[in-house]
Amino acid sequence: MINAPDRDVPFTRTIEHKFFAPWELEAHDKTVVYREYSRACGEGDIPYYPVRLVAAQALLEHYEARARAEPRVTFVGRLGTYQYLDMDRAIAQALEVTKTWFLAEYR
């Protein structure tokens, strides 16, 4: 996968799926390359990433305040933090929270 964040490039990323399973490369004599094009979410679409609307932001702040008031509650990951995270960052965040909680629990 190659991301293309440049404004002059009409697509956001290029993906060649056969490289997701490199141990199968020899089994493929052909390949398919996809290009993803972004656009604003329209009516009837299912948004894949959170769009921060005023009402949603207020609800998020309400949930965050409730979570801070509860012992032993945290939220991690894309859905838990209501933000786009690359998977490596989401996993690192989960591991860090787990480590922090584990150390606090067993000191």
Order of alpha helices (4+ residues) and beta strands (2+ residues): beta-beta-beta-alpha-alpha-alpha
